[in-house]
């Protein structure tokens, strides 16, 4: 009659003889797959955002009193010191906001 | 970079999405994971590598949820175990294979007929007869030498269930390996 197998010894033996799998190919396969999925998710995100923008624009166009707004746009532009100061202020705020967006790593 | 701790590398991946750091983590843990999954899949190398790859992808995608309360390797095993269970569930539904092939118990004759026995494959073949829960618990406990609480975290089951799975697994595995001669392994 054969003696019962000692599982602790058996697994110890397996642990000691455990092969090491070279990782170069595997690592590059994982990296390629990550890139592929990242691109895919970005494309998906762009498509969702684009679709939402188109739908939003269509709805806005249908309901927004565009002509009334257009009529309010001045046909001539008067440049005076106040206008210059206002344009400079708006430009500064826009630049500051753009810089903040560019520096924000989470975006 | 290669000597950086797992924690430091994970931090870089979490904050900077640094793929190079993640590659170092993959390089560091891939061999263990691939071996473990070979043991879990009856030494199906293709399937084991596919599951390992999927595990690392999932890990990368959800790395922000890793809080560091457990070891990174345990977290990886947790993902791998869930993927494996899902895979077997789908496969069982397709009636291709199953996680609990209880009638597939290897016969003692099987070992003696093989002239060049391979310890790892034989072990994987003997483990095949165990339900996935017992197989995983046994492997993590006896091969990876993880504690019951670590196994409980990985498999998301209570401590008592872990202990039961290990004890039952040992009994079945001993029966399956009866007649197997460890001296003949290469």
Interface residues (C-beta under 8 A of the other chain):
Chain A: X2 X4 X5 X7 X8 X9 X10 X11 X13 X14 X15 X17 X18 X19 X20 X21 X23 X26 X27 X29 X30 X31 X33 X34 X37 X105
Chain B: X15 X16 X19 X22 X23 X26 X27 X30 X31 X34 X35 X49 X52 X53 X56 X57 X60 X61 X119 X120 X123 X142 X143 X145 X170 X173 X174 X177 X178 X179 X180 X182 X185
